[in-house]
Amino acid sequence: MNKHDQKISSINNILTTRYMIIMLVAALVLSFFAYHFILNKTRIDLIENAKNENNLVINLSKGFVKAYSDFESQYANGLLPSRAIYRSHALELANLNSLFEGALHSEVVGFPGKSINKGPTDDKMRRQMLLLQTSSDQDMNLTSVIKNDKSVVRTVAPFYATEQACVDCHNSIQHLTEPEKWQVGDLMGAQIVEKSIKPQLIKSKRETFMISFLIFCSAITVSLFLMIVFQKMLSVKESNKQKNADTMPGCINRS
């Protein structure tokens, strides 16, 4: 191997090493950001879908109560249960566990001492109930992500005593006296809907990892191709430069 070939080989080795390091770092950074971007986007979509499913259940429950109100006048007094009992019983009969692969759960909760026996099941739900109790927006639903692994989407839908007739009916049925009596505007309870998105999150992580790995491999492949092309161009350039240098002494001697 002559000095010219040694020079080209040395240049190629230096450039190849540097290029490989830059190529690996760039591919890793690209795949890392792609993984987190796709995973976060998928998580946001899953939470939004779960929120919509929760609201669907809440709207169905409101429809139960509305239907009860519409037909209540057609029956004699005392033949139908109170609306709160009807709502709770209707949710039990709905068998929500059969929907969405058993990942959906709904129940009605309230504060102790009132007609709803079951209270908030955790501190976060209790804080949400207290917030709804003092809120002036009676159409507000609270959605949050719970559990340690953030795998359950919970929606809390309050129901208030909006009419004096509702207040009078509940006070009469429960035989309440001052100061326990319901007042218009009181938070009477809330419907809780929880949707587990853990299976989708696990699947999303697996698919996102594969996509990121393919991006990494693609980046490496393209980089290797560009490196080979660059080395080829550099070799041709150095060869042409050496040929021109070799012909120069002959031209000088002939002159």
URUR-V344084 format. One record per residue. N is the residue number from 1. PHI is phi as a letter, one per 30 degrees, with the letter a starting at -180 (* if undefined). OMEGA is omega in radians with two decimals (none if undefined). BURIAL is + if it has 24 or more other C-alpha atoms within 12 Angstrom, else -. Layout:
BEGIN
n: [N & N]
phi: [PHI & PHI]
omega: [OMEGA & OMEGA]
burial: [BURIAL & BURIAL]
END
This chain:
BEGIN
n: [1 & 2 & 3 & 4 & 5 & 6 & 7 & 8 & 9 & 10 & 11 & 12 & 13 & 14 & 15 & 16 & 17 & 18 & 19 & 20 & 21 & 22 & 23 & 24 & 25 & 26 & 27 & 28 & 29 & 30 & 31 & 32 & 33 & 34 & 35 & 36 & 37 & 38 & 39 & 40 & 41 & 42 & 43 & 44 & 45 & 46 & 47 & 48 & 49 & 50 & 51 & 52 & 53 & 54 & 55 & 56 & 57 & 58 & 59 & 60 & 61 & 62 & 63 & 64 & 65 & 66 & 67 & 68 & 69 & 70 & 71 & 72 & 73 & 74 & 75 & 76 & 77 & 78 & 79 & 80 & 81 & 82 & 83 & 84 & 85 & 86 & 87 & 88 & 89 & 90 & 91 & 92 & 93 & 94 & 95 & 96 & 97 & 98 & 99 & 100 & 101 & 102 & 103 & 104 & 105 & 106 & 107 & 108 & 109 & 110 & 111 & 112 & 113 & 114 & 115 & 116 & 117 & 118 & 119 & 120 & 121 & 122 & 123 & 124 & 125 & 126 & 127 & 128 & 129 & 130 & 131 & 132 & 133 & 134 & 135 & 136 & 137 & 138 & 139 & 140 & 141 & 142 & 143 & 144 & 145 & 146 & 147 & 148 & 149 & 150 & 151 & 152 & 153 & 154 & 155 & 156 & 157 & 158 & 159 & 160 & 161 & 162 & 163 & 164 & 165 & 166 & 167 & 168 & 169 & 170 & 171 & 172 & 173 & 174 & 175 & 176 & 177 & 178 & 179 & 180 & 181 & 182 & 183 & 184 & 185 & 186 & 187 & 188 & 189 & 190 & 191 & 192 & 193 & 194 & 195 & 196 & 197 & 198 & 199 & 200 & 201 & 202 & 203 & 204 & 205 & 206 & 207 & 208 & 209 & 210 & 211 & 212 & 213 & 214 & 215 & 216 & 217 & 218 & 219 & 220 & 221 & 222 & 223 & 224 & 225 & 226 & 227 & 228 & 229 & 230 & 231 & 232 & 233 & 234 & 235 & 236 & 237 & 238 & 239 & 240 & 241 & 242 & 243 & 244 & 245 & 246 & 247 & 248 & 249 & 250 & 251 & 252 & 253 & 254 & 255]
phi: [* & d & d & d & d & d & d & d & d & d & d & d & d & d & d & d & d & d & d & d & d & d & d & d & d & d & d & d & d & d & d & d & d & d & d & d & d & d & d & d & d & d & d & d & d & d & d & d & d & d & d & d & d & d & d & d & d & d & d & d & d & d & d & e & d & d & d & e & d & d & c & e & d & d & c & d & e & j & d & c & d & d & d & d & d & d & d & d & d & d & d & d & d & d & h & d & d & d & c & h & h & i & c & c & b & b & a & c & b & a & d & e & j & c & d & d & d & d & c & e & c & a & d & d & d & d & d & d & d & d & d & d & d & c & d & d & c & d & c & d & c & c & c & b & c & b & i & d & c & h & c & b & c & c & b & c & c & d & b & c & d & c & b & d & d & d & d & d & d & d & d & d & d & d & h & d & b & d & c & d & d & d & b & e & j & d & d & d & l & a & c & c & b & b & b & d & c & d & e & d & d & d & d & d & d & d & d & d & d & d & d & d & d & d & d & d & d & d & d & d & d & d & d & d & d & d & d & d & d & d & d & d & d & d & d & d & d & d & d & d & d & d & d & d & d & d & d & d & d & d & d & d & d & d & d]
omega: [-3.14 & -3.08 & 3.14 & 3.14 & 3.11 & 3.13 & 3.14 & -3.14 & 3.13 & 3.13 & -3.13 & -3.14 & 3.14 & -3.13 & -3.13 & 3.14 & 3.14 & -3.11 & 3.13 & 3.13 & 3.13 & -3.12 & 3.14 & 3.13 & -3.13 & 3.14 & 3.11 & -3.14 & -3.13 & -3.13 & 3.12 & -3.14 & 3.10 & 3.13 & -3.08 & 3.13 & -3.12 & -3.12 & 3.13 & 3.12 & 3.13 & 3.14 & 3.11 & 3.13 & 3.13 & 3.13 & 3.14 & 3.10 & 3.12 & 3.10 & 3.12 & 3.11 & 3.09 & 3.13 & 3.08 & 3.12 & -3.14 & 3.13 & 3.07 & 3.12 & 3.08 & 3.09 & 3.07 & -3.08 & 3.12 & 3.11 & 3.09 & -3.13 & -3.11 & -3.08 & -3.06 & -3.09 & -3.10 & -3.09 & 3.13 & 3.13 & 3.08 & -3.13 & -3.14 & 3.08 & 3.09 & -3.09 & -3.14 & 3.11 & 3.12 & -3.13 & -3.12 & -3.13 & 3.13 & 3.12 & 3.09 & -3.12 & -3.08 & 3.12 & -3.09 & 3.13 & 3.12 & -3.13 & 3.03 & 3.06 & 3.08 & -3.07 & -3.05 & 3.14 & 3.12 & 3.10 & 3.12 & 3.13 & 3.11 & 3.12 & 3.14 & 3.10 & 3.12 & -3.02 & 3.14 & -3.03 & -3.07 & 3.13 & 3.10 & -3.04 & 3.09 & -3.06 & -3.12 & 3.10 & 3.13 & 3.11 & 3.11 & 3.11 & 3.11 & 3.09 & 3.12 & -3.13 & -3.11 & -3.08 & 3.08 & 3.14 & -3.08 & 3.09 & -3.05 & 2.98 & 3.13 & 3.11 & -3.13 & 3.08 & -3.03 & -3.04 & -3.08 & -3.13 & 3.09 & -3.01 & -3.13 & 3.09 & -3.10 & 3.03 & 3.12 & -3.13 & -3.09 & 2.91 & -3.02 & 2.99 & -3.02 & -3.09 & 3.12 & 3.12 & 3.10 & -3.12 & -3.11 & -3.12 & -3.12 & 3.13 & -3.13 & -3.11 & -3.09 & -3.14 & -3.10 & 3.07 & 3.10 & -0.01 & -3.09 & -3.06 & 3.04 & 3.05 & 3.09 & -3.12 & 3.14 & 3.01 & -3.07 & 3.13 & 3.13 & 3.03 & 3.14 & 3.06 & -3.14 & 3.13 & 3.10 & 3.11 & -3.09 & 3.12 & 3.13 & 3.13 & 3.12 & 3.12 & -3.14 & 3.13 & -3.14 & -3.12 & 3.14 & 3.10 & 3.13 & 3.10 & 3.13 & 3.12 & 3.10 & 3.08 & 3.11 & -3.14 & 3.13 & 3.12 & 3.11 & -3.12 & 3.13 & -3.13 & 3.10 & 3.12 & 3.13 & 3.12 & 3.12 & 3.12 & -3.13 & 3.12 & 3.11 & 3.12 & 3.13 & 3.12 & 3.12 & 3.14 & 3.13 & 3.12 & 3.11 & 3.13 & 3.13 & 3.11 & 3.12 & 3.14 & -3.14 & -3.11 & -3.08 & 3.13 & 3.13 & 3.13 & -3.12 & -3.13 & -3.14 & 3.12 & none]
burial: [- & - & - & - & - & - & - & + & - & - & - & + & - & - & - & + & - & - & + & + & - & - & + & + & - & - & + & - & - & + & + & - & - & - & + & - & - & + & + & - & - & + & + & - & - & + & + & - & - & + & + & - & + & + & + & - & + & + & - & - & + & + & - & + & + & - & - & - & - & - & - & - & - & - & - & - & - & - & - & - & - & + & + & + & + & + & + & + & - & + & + & - & - & - & - & + & - & - & - & - & - & - & + & + & + & + & + & + & + & + & + & - & - & + & + & + & - & - & + & + & - & - & - & - & + & - & - & + & + & + & - & + & + & - & - & - & - & - & - & - & + & + & + & + & + & - & - & - & - & - & + & + & + & + & + & + & + & + & + & + & + & - & - & - & - & + & + & - & + & + & + & - & - & - & - & - & - & - & - & - & + & + & + & - & - & + & + & + & + & + & + & + & + & + & + & + & + & + & - & + & + & - & - & + & - & - & - & + & - & - & + & + & - & - & + & + & - & - & + & + & - & - & + & - & - & - & + & - & - & - & + & - & - & - & - & - & - & - & - & - & - & - & - & - & - & - & - & - & - & - & - & - & - & - & -]
END
